[in-house]
Amino acid sequence: MKQSTFVQTNEALWHQLEAWLDFQQLPAKERAKRHTEEPQLDFPADYRHLCHHLALAQSRMYSPLLIERLNQLVVRGHNQLYSSRMHFWYRTVDFFLRGLPQLVRQESKLVYLAIALFFGSLISMIIAIQLQPELVYSVIDGQQVALMEEMYDPNNRSRFGREREADSDMLMFGFYIRNNTGIGFQTFAGGLAFGLGTLFFLLYNGLVIGAIAGHLTEIGYIETFWSFVAGHSAFELTAIVLSGAAGLKLAEALVLPGRKSRRLALLDNSRIAIQIVYAAALLFFMAAFVEAFWSSQAIIPPLVKYLVGMGLWILVILYFLRVGREQQA
């Protein structure tokens, strides 16, 4: 292949890499001043292509100027790749302490819609069952209702709230993670069905949780139920909402793609949705941990569990409303 053809074929990629590397070297404040968006590319894959181009240029004995240009670009890429690996944990911490709460606020309309659907159905069902107790059977079958009653019966402490062995706590921790992951994945992936799946699972989970909470409250199992769920509810319920918001972000691309094709809109929106799912996954993990190692401990007084639960709700709300706001401004 002639050098001119080689350059013409690959120069667009080289320019993209140069622009991306230049962007990475800009301080954060400078990026904000210039309102510069990060060039989109798959750096590891494109860097491998660049190394291959350099090897080809050397083996075909192209001009020294071209080889030197590619060599300098490879060196810059190598330094960036090494630096990226060294600063992985820094970027991860920065994402959770700055980028994530900013992103959730950026997508506040979808988050509030998910909140309205999920908590609206949950609270409505709790209230409705206080007025008409038999409504619980319209959502949950009699066998499951009996199981819940047995589990939270204040007189049946041998089955619920006992002090478990450590291996039992670990077993339940794994079970809760699996259960939570299933709920989150269904709610998120439902967005690919033009949002119908996400809408269904937000409403369904809200109705089911509301039916359980409403029924156990109505029959007087208040302390055993609410003291158990108080600790992990902030993490678990918020994670369901965020999974729903991420699913709605996918649906937005399919229903309202704007001037983009649905495929391109879905690709762009999925980058945002996946980051929201990261938050949901972390919250589901934290909920499972608290549920397995804190909520189930009978030795902890209910009042302490209520106070801790309230504190966690306040922290979660403040995190998404306030963290990263100064940097964002």
C-alpha positions in Angstrom: 0.0 0.0 0.0 1.3 3.5 -0.9 2.0 5.8 2.0 -0.5 8.4 0.7 -3.3 5.7 0.7 -2.2 4.5 4.1 -2.4 8.0 5.5 -5.7 8.8 3.9 -7.3 5.6 5.2 -6.2 6.0 8.8 -5.7 9.7 9.4 -9.2 10.2 10.8 -8.4 7.8 13.6 -5.1 9.5 14.4 -6.9 12.9 14.6 -9.5 11.4 16.9 -6.8 10.0 19.2 -4.9 13.3 19.2 -8.0 15.2 20.1 -8.9 12.7 22.8 -5.4 12.8 24.3 -5.4 16.7 24.2 -8.7 16.6 26.1 -7.4 14.3 28.8 -4.5 16.7 29.4 -6.8 19.7 30.0 -7.4 20.5 33.7 -11.0 20.2 34.8 -11.5 23.9 35.2 -10.2 24.6 31.7 -12.6 22.0 30.3 -15.5 23.8 32.0 -14.4 27.2 30.7 -14.2 26.0 27.2 -17.4 23.9 27.4 -15.5 21.2 25.6 -17.1 17.8 25.3 -14.9 14.7 25.6 -14.3 13.1 22.1 -16.0 9.7 21.9 -13.8 6.7 21.1 -12.9 3.3 22.4 -9.4 4.2 23.6 -8.0 0.7 24.3 -9.1 -0.7 21.0 -8.1 2.4 19.0 -4.7 2.5 20.7 -4.1 -1.1 19.6 -4.9 -0.1 16.0 -2.5 2.8 16.4 0.3 0.5 17.5 -0.4 -1.7 14.5 -0.2 1.3 12.2 3.2 2.2 13.6 4.4 -1.3 13.1 3.2 -1.3 9.5 4.8 2.1 8.8 8.1 0.9 10.1 8.0 -2.4 8.2 7.1 -0.7 5.0 9.7 2.0 5.5 7.4 4.9 5.1 8.8 8.4 5.6 10.6 9.2 8.9 8.2 12.1 9.5 5.2 9.8 9.4 6.9 7.2 11.6 7.9 9.9 14.1 4.4 11.3 14.2 2.9 7.8 14.9 5.6 7.0 17.4 4.9 10.2 19.4 1.2 9.4 19.4 1.9 5.9 20.6 4.1 7.2 23.4 1.4 9.7 24.5 -1.2 6.9 24.3 1.0 4.6 26.4 1.4 7.3 29.1 -2.3 7.9 29.2 -3.1 4.2 29.4 -0.6 3.8 32.2 -1.9 6.9 34.0 -5.5 5.7 33.5 -4.8 2.4 35.3 -2.9 4.2 38.1 -5.8 6.6 38.6 -8.6 4.0 38.3 -9.6 4.3 42.0 -9.4 8.0 41.9 -11.8 8.2 39.0 -14.1 5.7 40.7 -14.2 7.8 43.9 -14.7 10.9 41.8 -17.6 9.3 40.0 -19.5 8.5 43.2 -18.6 11.7 45.0 -19.3 14.1 42.1 -20.4 12.7 38.7 -23.1 10.3 39.9 -25.2 12.7 42.0 -24.9 15.3 39.3 -26.0 12.8 36.7 -29.1 11.9 38.8 -30.0 15.6 39.1 -29.5 16.0 35.4 -32.1 13.3 34.8 -34.4 14.6 37.6 -37.5 14.5 35.4 -37.2 10.7 34.8 -36.2 10.2 38.5 -39.3 12.0 39.7 -41.5 10.1 37.3 -40.1 6.8 38.7 -40.6 8.1 42.3 -44.2 9.0 41.5 -45.0 5.6 39.9 -43.3 3.5 42.6 -43.9 5.4 45.8 -47.3 6.5 44.6 -48.5 2.9 44.1 -46.8 1.8 47.3 -48.3 4.5 49.6 -51.7 4.3 47.9 -51.8 0.5 48.6 -50.8 1.0 52.2 -53.6 3.5 52.8 -56.2 1.5 50.8 -55.6 -1.6 52.8 -56.2 0.3 56.1 -59.6 1.2 54.7 -60.4 -2.1 53.0 -58.1 -4.9 54.3 -59.2 -7.6 51.8 -57.5 -5.7 49.0 -54.3 -7.4 49.9 -55.6 -10.6 48.3 -56.0 -8.7 45.0 -52.2 -8.4 44.8 -50.8 -11.3 46.8 -52.3 -14.8 47.1 -53.5 -16.3 50.4 -50.5 -18.6 50.8 -48.0 -15.8 50.5 -50.0 -13.6 52.9 -50.0 -16.5 55.5 -46.3 -16.9 55.1 -45.7 -13.1 55.7 -48.0 -13.2 58.8 -46.0 -16.2 60.2 -42.7 -14.5 59.4 -43.5 -11.3 61.2 -45.8 -12.7 64.0 -44.5 -11.1 67.2 -45.2 -14.4 69.0 -43.2 -16.4 66.6 -39.7 -15.1 67.3 -38.1 -18.5 66.8 -38.6 -18.1 63.1 -38.0 -14.4 62.6 -35.5 -12.1 64.2 -33.4 -14.7 65.9 -29.7 -14.3 66.4 -28.3 -16.2 63.4 -25.0 -17.8 63.0 -22.4 -16.0 60.8 -22.7 -18.5 58.0 -26.5 -18.1 58.0 -26.0 -14.3 57.7 -23.7 -14.9 54.7 -26.2 -17.2 53.1 -29.0 -14.7 53.5 -26.7 -11.9 52.2 -26.2 -13.9 49.0 -30.0 -14.5 48.7 -30.8 -10.8 49.1 -28.3 -9.8 46.5 -29.8 -12.3 44.0 -33.3 -11.1 44.8 -32.4 -7.4 44.6 -30.5 -7.9 41.4 -33.5 -9.6 39.7 -35.8 -6.7 40.7 -33.4 -4.1 39.4 -32.6 -5.9 36.1 -36.3 -6.4 35.3 -37.1 -2.8 36.0 -34.2 -1.5 34.0 -34.4 -3.9 31.0 -38.1 -3.2 30.7 -37.2 0.1 29.2 -36.3 -1.7 26.0 -40.0 -2.5 25.5 -40.7 1.2 24.9 -40.9 1.7 28.6 -43.9 -0.5 29.2 -41.8 -3.1 31.1 -40.4 -0.4 33.3 -43.8 1.1 34.0 -45.2 -2.3 34.9 -42.4 -3.3 37.3 -42.4 0.1 39.0 -46.1 -0.2 39.6 -46.1 -3.9 40.4 -43.3 -3.7 43.0 -44.9 -0.6 44.5 -48.2 -2.4 44.8 -46.7 -5.6 46.2 -44.5 -3.9 48.8 -47.4 -1.6 49.7 -49.7 -4.6 50.1 -47.3 -6.4 52.4 -46.6 -3.3 54.5 -50.3 -2.3 54.6 -51.5 -5.7 55.6 -48.9 -6.3 58.3 -49.6 -2.8 59.7 -53.4 -3.4 59.6 -53.2 -6.6 61.6 -50.9 -5.0 64.2 -47.5 -6.5 63.3 -46.1 -3.0 63.3 -43.0 -3.3 65.4 -41.7 -6.6 63.9 -42.2 -5.5 60.3 -41.2 -1.8 60.4 -38.2 -2.3 62.6 -37.0 -5.0 60.2 -37.3 -2.9 57.0 -36.3 0.4 58.5 -32.6 -0.1 58.2 -32.3 -1.2 54.5 -35.4 0.5 53.0 -33.5 3.7 52.1 -31.0 1.7 49.9 -33.4 -0.8 48.5 -36.3 1.5 47.6 -34.0 4.1 46.1 -32.3 1.5 44.0 -35.6 0.4 42.6 -36.4 4.0 41.7 -33.0 4.5 40.0 -33.4 1.2 38.1 -36.7 2.6 36.9 -35.2 6.0 35.9 -32.5 4.1 33.9 -35.2 2.1 32.2 -37.2 5.2 31.3 -34.0 6.7 29.9 -33.8 3.8 27.5 -37.5 4.2 26.7 -37.0 7.9 26.0 -34.6 7.0 23.1 -37.2 4.7 21.6 -40.3 6.9 22.0 -38.7 10.3 21.6 -35.5 9.9 19.6 -35.7 13.5 18.2 -33.7 14.0 15.0 -31.6 10.9 15.8 -32.3 7.4 14.6 -33.7 5.2 17.3 -30.5 3.2 17.2 -28.3 6.2 17.7 -30.5 7.7 20.4 -30.6 4.4 22.2 -26.8 4.2 22.1 -26.4 7.7 23.5 -29.0 7.2 26.2 -27.7 3.8 27.2 -24.4 5.5 28.2 -26.3 7.6 30.7 -28.6 4.8 31.8 -25.7 2.4 32.6 -24.2 5.0 34.9 -27.4 5.3 36.8 -27.6 1.5 37.0 -24.1 1.5 38.7 -25.7 3.6 41.5 -28.7 1.2 41.7 -26.4 -1.8 41.9 -24.3 -0.3 44.7 -27.5 0.5 46.6 -28.9 -3.0 46.1 -25.6 -4.4 47.4 -25.7 -2.1 50.5 -29.3 -3.0 51.1 -28.5 -6.7 51.0 -25.6 -6.2 53.5 -27.7 -4.2 55.9 -30.7 -6.6 55.6 -28.5 -9.6 56.3 -26.2 -8.3 59.1 -28.3 -5.6 60.8 -32.0 -5.8 60.1 -32.4 -9.4 61.2 -30.6 -8.9 64.6 -33.1 -9.3 67.4 -30.7 -8.0 70.0 -30.9 -4.5 68.5 -33.8 -2.5 70.0 -36.5 -1.4 67.5 -36.0 2.3 68.4 -32.3 2.1 67.4 -33.3 0.5 64.1 -35.8 3.3 63.5 -33.3 6.0 64.2 -30.6 4.4 62.0 -33.2 3.9 59.3 -34.2 7.6 59.4 -30.5 8.6 59.4 -29.8 6.5 56.3 -32.8 8.0 54.5 -31.5 11.5 55.3 -28.1 10.6 54.0 -29.4 9.1 50.8 -31.6 12.1 50.1 -28.8 14.6 50.9 -26.3 12.6 48.7 -28.4 12.9 45.6 -29.6 16.5 46.3 -26.4 18.1 47.5 -23.2 16.2 46.8 -21.3 17.6 43.9 -23.4 20.7 43.7 -20.5 23.1 44.3 -18.4 21.6 41.5 -21.4 21.5 39.2 -22.0 25.2 39.8 
